[in-house]
Amino acid sequence: MEDSFQTLLLEALADPEGAEYARLRESYAASDSYQPWVRDQEGLEELRMRMATGEWESGLKLVNELLMLDPLSIALRFMGSRIHDKLDDVWEASLQRTFANGLMRAVMRSGDGRSCENAICVLDTRELYLALDAMGLKATRSELRQENGRWIDVVTATGREDRLVYFDVDNPQSWLVKLHG
């Protein structure tokens, strides 16, 4: 599976407009690279600091290091795009932005979130919050439960409309079970 994910990732990076992001995300979740709760929080804070102080060259080096550990991070891809914009690398900025948007579209197309059957599939909690943000919603409560053999996070959200949003969190929950199994 690892070879499959790495191949799909390289293909997507070479042609972000033609990439199959849903397939890429599925392959990632099945690979050894997938670690939904393993993040370099210190590195991310350092990246934000470098961006805030205009340290674009060192920020680019750091974002590339962080992407090696977390290749499908939508936020990191958008940060990389911004850094490339600041370094006047329009081509790479566009590539990173297209890649991040493709990943986000794949998340949002995975379901409408209005029922367990149509839950939005997320690879980690960051994607869950990005999806809520894209819908103009903020989480006020969350309830994790199993439905038909899958883990579902039922989020009470407020915003333009108050509602329940269903997220399929089977991938990150299964990863935890394997980790502690």
C-alpha positions as CSV (number, residue, x, y, z in Angstrom):
1,M,0.0,0.0,0.0
2,E,2.9,2.4,0.8
3,D,4.2,2.2,-2.8
4,S,0.7,2.9,-4.1
5,F,0.3,6.0,-1.9
6,Q,3.8,7.3,-2.8
7,T,3.1,6.8,-6.5
8,L,-0.3,8.5,-6.3
9,L,1.2,11.4,-4.3
10,L,4.0,11.9,-6.9
11,E,1.4,11.8,-9.7
12,A,-0.8,14.3,-7.9
13,L,2.1,16.7,-7.3
14,A,3.1,16.4,-11.0
15,D,-0.5,17.1,-12.2
16,P,-2.6,18.7,-9.4
17,E,-5.4,19.7,-11.7
18,G,-5.9,16.1,-12.9
19,A,-5.3,14.3,-9.6
20,E,-7.8,11.9,-8.1
21,Y,-7.8,13.3,-4.6
22,A,-10.4,11.0,-3.1
23,R,-8.3,8.0,-4.2
24,L,-5.1,9.7,-2.9
25,R,-6.7,10.2,0.5
26,E,-7.9,6.6,0.6
27,S,-4.5,5.3,-0.3
28,Y,-2.9,7.5,2.4
29,A,-5.2,6.2,5.1
30,A,-4.3,2.6,4.2
31,S,-0.5,3.4,4.1
32,D,2.2,3.2,6.8
33,S,2.6,7.0,6.3
34,Y,-0.8,7.7,7.8
35,Q,-0.5,8.9,11.4
36,P,-3.5,11.2,12.1
37,W,-2.4,12.3,15.6
38,V,1.3,12.5,15.1
39,R,2.1,16.1,14.3
40,D,5.1,18.4,14.8
41,Q,3.3,21.1,16.7
42,E,6.5,22.9,17.6
43,G,7.5,22.9,13.9
44,L,4.1,24.3,13.0
45,E,4.4,27.1,15.6
46,E,7.9,27.8,14.3
47,L,6.6,28.0,10.7
48,R,3.9,30.4,11.8
49,M,6.5,32.6,13.5
50,R,8.7,32.6,10.4
51,M,5.8,33.6,8.2
52,A,4.7,36.3,10.6
53,T,8.3,37.8,10.6
54,G,8.7,37.4,6.8
55,E,11.4,34.7,7.0
56,W,10.3,33.2,3.7
57,E,13.3,31.2,2.7
58,S,13.6,29.5,6.1
59,G,9.8,29.1,6.1
60,L,10.0,27.3,2.8
61,K,12.6,24.9,4.1
62,L,10.5,24.2,7.2
63,V,7.2,23.8,5.4
64,N,8.9,21.3,3.0
65,E,10.2,19.3,6.1
66,L,6.8,19.3,7.7
67,L,5.1,18.1,4.4
68,M,7.5,15.1,4.4
69,L,5.8,14.0,7.7
70,D,2.3,15.2,6.8
71,P,2.0,15.2,3.0
72,L,-1.8,15.7,2.8
73,S,-2.1,18.5,5.3
74,I,-4.4,21.0,3.7
75,A,-3.2,23.8,6.0
76,L,0.5,23.2,5.2
77,R,-0.2,23.2,1.5
78,F,-1.9,26.6,1.8
79,M,1.0,27.9,3.9
80,G,3.4,26.6,1.3
81,S,1.4,28.4,-1.4
82,R,1.6,31.7,0.6
83,I,5.4,31.3,1.1
84,H,5.9,30.6,-2.6
85,D,3.8,33.7,-3.5
86,K,6.0,35.8,-1.2
87,L,9.1,34.4,-2.9
88,D,7.6,35.2,-6.4
89,D,7.4,31.6,-7.4
90,V,4.0,31.9,-9.0
91,W,4.1,28.4,-10.5
92,E,4.8,26.5,-7.3
93,A,2.4,28.8,-5.4
94,S,-0.3,27.8,-7.8
95,L,0.6,24.1,-7.7
96,Q,0.4,24.1,-3.9
97,R,-2.9,26.0,-3.9
98,T,-4.4,23.7,-6.5
99,F,-3.3,20.7,-4.5
100,A,-4.8,22.0,-1.2
101,N,-8.1,23.0,-2.9
102,G,-8.2,19.5,-4.5
103,L,-7.8,17.9,-1.1
104,M,-10.5,20.1,0.4
105,R,-12.9,19.4,-2.4
106,A,-12.4,15.7,-1.9
107,V,-13.3,16.1,1.8
108,M,-16.4,18.1,1.0
109,R,-17.5,15.7,-1.7
110,S,-17.2,12.7,0.5
111,G,-20.6,13.4,2.0
112,D,-23.0,16.1,2.9
113,G,-22.8,15.5,6.7
114,R,-26.6,15.4,7.2
115,S,-26.8,11.8,8.3
116,C,-24.6,8.8,9.3
117,E,-25.0,7.4,5.8
118,N,-23.8,10.6,4.2
119,A,-21.1,11.5,6.8
120,I,-18.2,13.6,5.6
121,C,-15.1,11.4,5.6
122,V,-12.1,13.1,7.4
123,L,-8.6,11.8,7.9
124,D,-8.1,13.8,11.1
125,T,-9.7,16.4,13.3
126,R,-8.0,19.2,11.4
127,E,-10.0,18.3,8.3
128,L,-13.2,18.1,10.5
129,Y,-12.7,21.7,11.6
130,L,-11.7,22.8,8.1
131,A,-15.0,21.3,6.8
132,L,-17.0,23.0,9.5
133,D,-15.3,26.3,8.6
134,A,-16.1,25.8,4.9
135,M,-19.7,25.4,5.9
136,G,-19.6,28.6,8.0
137,L,-20.1,26.5,11.2
138,K,-18.4,26.2,14.6
139,A,-18.5,23.1,16.7
140,T,-20.2,23.4,20.1
141,R,-20.4,19.8,21.0
142,S,-19.2,16.4,19.7
143,E,-20.3,12.9,20.3
144,L,-18.3,9.9,19.1
145,R,-20.3,6.8,18.4
146,Q,-20.3,3.6,16.3
147,E,-22.9,3.3,13.6
148,N,-23.1,0.2,11.3
149,G,-19.5,-0.8,12.3
150,R,-18.0,2.7,11.5
151,W,-16.9,5.5,13.9
152,I,-19.0,8.6,13.5
153,D,-18.5,11.9,15.2
154,V,-21.8,13.7,15.5
155,V,-21.0,17.4,15.9
156,T,-23.5,20.0,17.1
157,A,-22.6,23.1,15.2
158,T,-23.7,26.7,15.1
159,G,-23.4,29.3,12.4
160,R,-25.6,30.4,9.5
161,E,-27.8,27.5,10.6
162,D,-27.6,25.5,13.8
163,R,-27.4,21.8,13.0
164,L,-25.9,18.4,13.5
165,V,-23.0,17.5,11.2
166,Y,-22.0,13.8,10.8
167,F,-18.3,13.0,10.2
168,D,-17.0,9.6,9.3
169,V,-13.9,9.3,11.6
170,D,-13.4,5.6,11.0
171,N,-9.9,6.0,9.6
172,P,-8.4,7.9,12.5
173,Q,-10.2,5.8,15.1
174,S,-9.1,2.6,13.4
175,W,-5.5,3.9,13.5
176,L,-5.8,4.4,17.2
177,V,-7.2,0.9,17.8
178,K,-4.3,-0.6,15.8
179,L,-1.8,1.6,17.7
180,H,-3.1,0.4,21.1
181,G,-4.3,-3.0,19.9
